[in-house]
Amino acid sequence: MTVFKKQLIHMAAGLLLTLSGVAAAASHLERVLATKELRVCIWPDYFAVTYRDPRTGMLGGIDIDLARELAHELDAQLTFVDSSFATLISDLQADRCDVAMFGIATTLRRARDLTFTQPHLSSGIYAIATRTQTRIRRWEDIDRKGVIVAVQAGTYMQPVMQQTLKNATLSVVDGPLAREHEVQAGRADVFMTDYPYSQRMLATYDWAQRIEPAQPFAPTPYAWAIARGDFDWLNYLNLFIATIKHDGRLAAAAERNGLSAIVIHD
Protein backbone atom coordinates (compact mmCIF):
# COMPACT_ATOMS: atom_id res chain seq x y z
CA MET A 1 0.00 0.00 0.00
CA THR A 2 1.40 3.37 -1.01
CA VAL A 3 1.86 6.27 1.39
CA PHE A 4 -0.78 8.18 -0.56
CA LYS A 5 -3.36 5.41 -0.10
CA LYS A 6 -2.59 5.23 3.60
CA GLN A 7 -3.13 8.96 3.87
CA LEU A 8 -6.47 8.65 2.07
CA ILE A 9 -7.58 5.87 4.45
CA HIS A 10 -6.60 7.92 7.49
CA MET A 11 -8.42 10.95 6.11
CA ALA A 12 -11.55 8.88 5.43
CA ALA A 13 -11.43 7.34 8.90
CA GLY A 14 -11.08 10.77 10.44
CA LEU A 15 -14.02 12.07 8.43
CA LEU A 16 -16.20 9.16 9.57
CA LEU A 17 -15.29 9.81 13.18
CA THR A 18 -16.10 13.47 12.75
CA LEU A 19 -19.46 12.71 11.16
CA SER A 20 -20.34 10.20 13.84
CA GLY A 21 -19.44 12.76 16.47
CA VAL A 22 -21.68 15.34 14.83
CA ALA A 23 -24.54 12.83 14.65
CA ALA A 24 -24.10 11.97 18.31
CA ALA A 25 -24.01 15.63 19.28
CA ALA A 26 -27.19 16.23 17.29
CA SER A 27 -29.06 13.53 19.19
CA HIS A 28 -31.36 14.94 21.84
CA LEU A 29 -31.07 11.67 23.74
CA GLU A 30 -27.34 12.20 24.12
CA ARG A 31 -27.88 15.84 25.05
CA VAL A 32 -30.41 14.98 27.75
CA LEU A 33 -28.18 12.27 29.20
CA ALA A 34 -25.18 14.57 29.19
CA THR A 35 -26.85 17.70 30.61
CA LYS A 36 -29.33 15.91 32.89
CA GLU A 37 -32.05 18.26 31.64
CA LEU A 38 -35.19 17.36 29.67
CA ARG A 39 -36.84 20.32 27.94
CA VAL A 40 -40.50 19.72 27.10
CA CYS A 41 -42.62 22.09 25.01
CA ILE A 42 -46.22 22.40 26.19
CA TRP A 43 -49.32 24.43 25.39
CA PRO A 44 -50.36 25.53 28.90
CA ASP A 45 -54.00 26.16 27.98
CA TYR A 46 -54.79 22.53 27.09
CA PHE A 47 -57.16 21.23 29.75
CA ALA A 48 -56.44 17.68 30.99
CA VAL A 49 -53.39 17.48 28.71
CA THR A 50 -51.00 20.33 29.59
CA TYR A 51 -52.92 22.91 31.62
CA ARG A 52 -51.62 25.68 33.87
CA ASP A 53 -54.22 26.49 36.52
CA PRO A 54 -54.63 30.28 36.43
CA ARG A 55 -55.35 30.39 40.15
CA THR A 56 -52.34 28.40 41.37
CA GLY A 57 -49.93 28.45 38.43
CA MET A 58 -49.56 24.68 38.79
CA LEU A 59 -49.33 22.47 35.72
CA GLY A 60 -51.45 19.35 35.33
CA GLY A 61 -52.71 16.94 32.70
CA ILE A 62 -51.85 13.62 31.15
CA ASP A 63 -48.80 14.84 29.22
CA ILE A 64 -47.52 16.73 32.27
CA ASP A 65 -47.71 13.48 34.24
CA LEU A 66 -46.02 11.52 31.46
CA ALA A 67 -43.29 14.16 31.02
CA ARG A 68 -42.44 13.67 34.68
CA GLU A 69 -42.30 9.91 34.17
CA LEU A 70 -40.03 10.39 31.15
CA ALA A 71 -37.70 12.72 33.07
CA HIS A 72 -37.54 10.15 35.87
CA GLU A 73 -36.56 7.39 33.44
CA LEU A 74 -33.82 9.64 32.03
CA ASP A 75 -32.65 10.75 35.50
CA ALA A 76 -33.04 14.33 34.26
CA GLN A 77 -34.38 17.60 35.59
CA LEU A 78 -37.59 18.57 33.83
CA THR A 79 -38.00 22.02 32.26
CA PHE A 80 -41.32 23.00 30.69
CA VAL A 81 -41.21 25.47 27.78
CA ASP A 82 -44.41 27.31 26.83
CA SER A 83 -45.35 26.74 23.19
CA SER A 84 -48.55 26.56 21.13
CA PHE A 85 -49.93 24.83 18.08
CA ALA A 86 -49.16 27.95 16.05
CA THR A 87 -45.46 27.96 17.08
CA LEU A 88 -44.92 24.22 17.49
CA ILE A 89 -42.87 23.69 14.33
CA SER A 90 -40.68 26.75 14.75
CA ASP A 91 -40.07 25.96 18.43
CA LEU A 92 -38.80 22.47 17.64
CA GLN A 93 -36.76 23.60 14.66
CA ALA A 94 -35.15 26.32 16.79
CA ASP A 95 -34.25 23.68 19.41
CA ARG A 96 -36.20 25.41 22.17
CA CYS A 97 -37.12 21.99 23.53
CA ASP A 98 -36.21 18.32 23.14
CA VAL A 99 -39.77 17.10 22.62
CA ALA A 100 -43.23 18.65 22.34
CA MET A 101 -45.68 16.83 24.60
CA PHE A 102 -49.16 18.32 24.36
CA GLY A 103 -51.45 15.91 22.54
CA ILE A 104 -50.39 16.87 19.03
CA ALA A 105 -52.61 15.63 16.20
CA THR A 106 -50.57 13.61 13.73
CA THR A 107 -51.47 15.32 10.48
CA LEU A 108 -49.77 14.90 7.10
CA ARG A 109 -49.12 18.63 6.96
CA ARG A 110 -47.20 18.60 10.23
CA ALA A 111 -45.33 15.45 9.20
CA ARG A 112 -43.54 17.50 6.52
CA ASP A 113 -41.69 19.38 9.25
CA LEU A 114 -41.80 17.14 12.33
CA THR A 115 -41.34 13.54 13.39
CA PHE A 116 -44.10 11.98 15.49
CA THR A 117 -43.84 9.30 18.14
CA GLN A 118 -46.31 6.45 18.33
CA PRO A 119 -49.72 7.88 19.32
CA HIS A 120 -51.13 7.53 22.81
CA LEU A 121 -54.50 9.33 22.43
CA SER A 122 -57.12 9.79 19.72
CA SER A 123 -59.95 12.31 19.46
CA GLY A 124 -62.55 13.51 17.04
CA ILE A 125 -63.89 17.06 16.69
CA TYR A 126 -66.73 18.55 18.76
CA ALA A 127 -68.57 21.88 18.71
CA ILE A 128 -69.05 24.21 21.67
CA ALA A 129 -71.92 26.70 21.72
CA THR A 130 -73.75 28.72 24.35
CA ARG A 131 -76.76 27.13 26.01
CA THR A 132 -78.89 30.15 25.24
CA GLN A 133 -78.36 30.20 21.47
CA THR A 134 -81.15 28.74 19.36
CA ARG A 135 -79.61 28.49 15.88
CA ILE A 136 -77.62 25.28 16.36
CA ARG A 137 -79.20 22.32 18.09
CA ARG A 138 -77.65 19.46 16.13
CA TRP A 139 -74.36 18.85 14.34
CA GLU A 140 -76.19 19.15 11.02
CA ASP A 141 -77.11 22.77 11.86
CA ILE A 142 -73.50 23.95 11.79
CA ASP A 143 -72.72 24.11 8.08
CA ARG A 144 -75.43 26.57 7.11
CA LYS A 145 -75.48 30.05 5.59
CA GLY A 146 -74.92 32.75 8.17
CA VAL A 147 -73.29 30.46 10.76
CA ILE A 148 -69.81 31.50 11.93
CA VAL A 149 -67.48 28.73 13.11
CA ALA A 150 -64.37 29.63 15.12
CA VAL A 151 -61.19 27.55 15.30
CA GLN A 152 -57.88 28.03 17.07
CA ALA A 153 -55.01 28.96 14.73
CA GLY A 154 -52.54 26.14 14.24
CA THR A 155 -54.81 23.34 15.46
CA TYR A 156 -55.76 20.50 13.15
CA MET A 157 -59.35 21.71 13.31
CA GLN A 158 -58.36 24.63 11.09
CA PRO A 159 -57.56 22.67 7.88
CA VAL A 160 -60.31 20.12 8.57
CA MET A 161 -62.98 22.80 8.81
CA GLN A 162 -61.53 24.71 5.84
CA GLN A 163 -62.05 21.60 3.74
CA THR A 164 -65.40 20.62 5.27
CA LEU A 165 -67.47 23.79 5.51
CA LYS A 166 -69.41 24.58 2.36
CA ASN A 167 -71.91 27.16 3.63
CA ALA A 168 -70.82 28.40 7.06
CA THR A 169 -68.06 31.01 7.52
CA LEU A 170 -64.79 30.00 9.20
CA SER A 171 -63.16 32.39 11.68
CA VAL A 172 -59.54 31.60 12.63
CA VAL A 173 -58.56 33.11 15.98
CA ASP A 174 -55.47 33.03 18.16
CA GLY A 175 -54.58 33.75 21.75
CA PRO A 176 -55.73 32.39 25.13
CA LEU A 177 -59.50 31.89 25.34
CA ALA A 178 -60.01 33.55 21.96
CA ARG A 179 -62.50 30.92 20.81
CA GLU A 180 -64.54 31.18 23.98
CA HIS A 181 -64.66 34.96 23.77
CA GLU A 182 -65.84 34.85 20.15
CA VAL A 183 -68.73 32.54 21.03
CA GLN A 184 -69.66 34.34 24.25
CA ALA A 185 -69.63 37.72 22.48
CA GLY A 186 -71.83 36.39 19.68
CA ARG A 187 -69.19 36.96 17.01
CA ALA A 188 -69.18 33.19 16.38
CA ASP A 189 -71.95 30.65 16.79
CA VAL A 190 -69.73 27.71 17.72
CA PHE A 191 -66.09 26.86 18.06
CA MET A 192 -64.54 23.53 17.17
CA THR A 193 -62.36 21.62 19.58
CA ASP A 194 -61.45 18.10 20.69
CA TYR A 195 -62.52 15.83 23.53
CA PRO A 196 -60.10 17.08 26.23
CA TYR A 197 -60.86 20.74 25.64
CA SER A 198 -64.59 20.11 25.42
CA GLN A 199 -64.35 18.45 28.82
CA ARG A 200 -62.80 21.64 30.18
CA MET A 201 -65.63 23.73 28.77
CA LEU A 202 -68.31 21.58 30.39
CA ALA A 203 -66.47 21.48 33.71
CA THR A 204 -65.65 25.19 33.85
CA TYR A 205 -68.42 27.19 32.15
CA ASP A 206 -72.11 26.86 32.89
CA TRP A 207 -72.92 28.69 29.65
CA ALA A 208 -71.30 26.03 27.45
CA GLN A 209 -72.90 23.08 25.72
CA ARG A 210 -71.19 20.40 23.62
CA ILE A 211 -72.68 19.46 20.27
CA GLU A 212 -71.57 16.04 19.08
CA PRO A 213 -71.78 14.38 15.67
CA ALA A 214 -73.72 11.13 15.35
CA GLN A 215 -70.49 9.45 14.24
CA PRO A 216 -66.92 10.44 15.20
CA PHE A 217 -65.89 13.38 13.04
CA ALA A 218 -62.29 13.49 11.81
CA PRO A 219 -60.89 11.14 14.48
CA THR A 220 -57.17 11.75 14.70
CA PRO A 221 -54.33 10.11 16.68
CA TYR A 222 -52.40 12.32 19.10
CA ALA A 223 -48.69 11.88 19.76
CA TRP A 224 -45.57 13.79 20.77
CA ALA A 225 -43.34 15.53 18.26
CA ILE A 226 -39.61 16.04 17.80
CA ALA A 227 -37.38 17.65 15.20
CA ARG A 228 -36.83 15.60 12.07
CA GLY A 229 -33.91 13.20 11.71
CA ASP A 230 -33.21 12.31 15.35
CA PHE A 231 -33.84 8.57 15.16
CA ASP A 232 -32.05 7.63 18.38
CA TRP A 233 -34.32 9.97 20.32
CA LEU A 234 -37.39 8.75 18.43
CA ASN A 235 -36.57 5.12 19.20
CA TYR A 236 -36.17 5.91 22.89
CA LEU A 237 -39.47 7.81 23.07
CA ASN A 238 -41.34 5.04 21.25
CA LEU A 239 -39.95 2.46 23.64
CA PHE A 240 -41.01 4.64 26.56
CA ILE A 241 -44.57 4.86 25.16
CA ALA A 242 -44.71 1.10 24.60
CA THR A 243 -43.49 0.57 28.16
CA ILE A 244 -46.07 2.83 29.83
CA LYS A 245 -48.83 1.24 27.78
CA HIS A 246 -47.73 -2.18 28.97
CA ASP A 247 -47.09 -1.38 32.65
CA GLY A 248 -50.27 0.65 33.16
CA ARG A 249 -48.77 4.13 33.68
CA LEU A 250 -50.51 5.51 30.58
CA ALA A 251 -53.89 4.13 31.63
CA ALA A 252 -53.44 5.49 35.17
CA ALA A 253 -52.49 8.96 33.92
CA ALA A 254 -55.49 8.97 31.58
CA GLU A 255 -57.85 8.01 34.39
CA ARG A 256 -56.48 10.72 36.70
CA ASN A 257 -57.15 13.32 34.04
CA GLY A 258 -60.53 12.09 32.78
CA LEU A 259 -59.22 10.93 29.40
CA SER A 260 -59.68 7.16 29.60
CA ALA A 261 -62.21 7.32 26.74
CA ILE A 262 -59.58 8.43 24.22
CA VAL A 263 -56.49 6.41 25.25
CA ILE A 264 -54.79 4.18 22.65
CA HIS A 265 -53.81 1.07 24.56
CA ASP A 266 -51.92 -0.85 21.87
Long-range contacts (C-beta under 8 A, 24 or more apart in sequence): 26-229, 26-230, 27-230, 27-232, 27-233, 28-98, 28-99, 28-226, 28-227, 28-230, 28-233, 29-230, 29-232, 29-233, 29-236, 30-232, 31-98, 32-74, 32-76, 32-98, 33-74, 33-76, 35-76, 36-75, 36-76, 36-77, 37-76, 37-77, 37-79, 38-67, 38-70, 38-71, 38-74, 38-76, 38-77, 38-78, 38-79, 38-98, 38-99, 39-79, 39-81, 39-96, 39-97, 39-98, 39-99, 40-67, 40-70, 40-78, 40-79, 40-80, 40-81, 40-97, 40-98, 40-99, 40-100, 40-101, 41-80, 41-81, 41-82, 41-83, 41-88, 41-91, 41-92, 41-96, 41-97, 41-99, 41-100, 41-101, 41-102, 42-67, 42-80, 42-81, 42-82, 42-83, 42-100, 42-101, 42-102, 43-82, 43-83, 43-84, 43-85, 43-102, 44-80, 44-82, 45-176, 45-177, 46-102, 46-103, 46-196, 46-197, 47-196, 47-197, 47-199, 47-200, 47-203, 47-204, 48-196, 48-199, 48-200, 48-257, 48-258, 48-259, 49-102, 49-103, 49-196, 49-257, 49-259, 50-101, 50-102, 50-103, 51-200, 60-257, 61-257, 62-103, 62-121, 62-253, 62-254, 62-256, 62-257, 62-259, 63-101, 63-102, 63-103, 63-224, 65-253, 65-256, 65-257, 66-101, 66-120, 66-244, 66-249, 66-250, 66-253, 67-101, 69-240, 69-244, 69-249, 69-253, 70-101, 70-237, 70-240, 73-240, 84-154, 85-152, 85-153, 85-154, 85-155, 86-153, 86-154, 86-174, 87-154, 88-114, 88-154, 88-225, 89-113, 89-114, 92-225, 92-226, 92-227, 93-227, 95-227, 98-226, 98-233, 99-224, 99-225, 99-226, 99-233, 99-237, 100-224, 100-225, 100-226, 101-224, 103-194, 103-196, 103-222, 104-222, 104-223, 104-224, 104-225, 105-155, 105-156, 105-194, 105-220, 105-221, 105-222, 106-220, 106-221, 106-222, 106-223, 107-156, 107-159, 107-220, 109-159, 110-156, 110-225, 113-228, 114-225, 114-226, 114-227, 114-228, 115-225, 115-226, 115-227, 115-228, 115-229, 115-230, 115-234, 116-223, 116-224, 116-225, 117-223, 117-224, 117-225, 117-226, 117-234, 117-237, 117-238, 117-241, 118-223, 118-238, 118-241, 118-242, 119-221, 119-222, 119-223, 119-264, 120-222, 120-223, 120-224, 120-241, 120-245, 120-250, 120-263, 120-264, 121-221, 121-222, 121-254, 121-259, 121-262, 121-263, 121-264, 122-219, 122-220, 122-221, 122-222, 122-262, 122-264, 123-194, 123-195, 123-196, 123-219, 123-220, 123-222, 123-262, 124-194, 124-195, 124-213, 124-216, 124-217, 124-218, 124-219, 124-220, 125-157, 125-160, 125-192, 125-193, 125-194, 125-213, 125-217, 125-218, 126-192, 126-193, 126-194, 126-195, 126-198, 126-210, 126-211, 126-212, 126-213, 126-217, 127-190, 127-191, 127-192, 127-193, 127-210, 127-211, 127-212, 128-179, 128-180, 128-183, 128-190, 128-191, 128-192, 128-193, 128-198, 128-201, 128-208, 128-209, 128-210, 128-211, 129-183, 129-189, 129-190, 129-208, 129-209, 129-211, 130-183, 130-184, 130-207, 130-208, 130-209, 131-206, 131-207, 131-208, 131-209, 132-207, 133-189, 135-189, 136-189, 136-190, 136-211, 137-211, 138-211, 139-211, 139-212, 139-213, 139-214, 139-217, 142-168, 142-189, 142-190, 142-211, 143-167, 143-168, 144-168, 147-189, 147-190, 148-182, 148-187, 148-188, 148-189, 149-188, 149-189, 149-190, 149-191, 149-192, 150-178, 150-179, 150-182, 150-183, 150-187, 150-188, 150-190, 150-191, 150-192, 151-179, 151-191, 151-192, 152-178, 152-179, 152-191, 152-193, 156-218, 156-220, 157-192, 157-193, 157-194, 160-192, 160-218, 161-192, 164-218, 180-205, 195-259, 195-261, 195-262, 196-259, 196-262, 199-258, 199-259, 221-264, 222-262
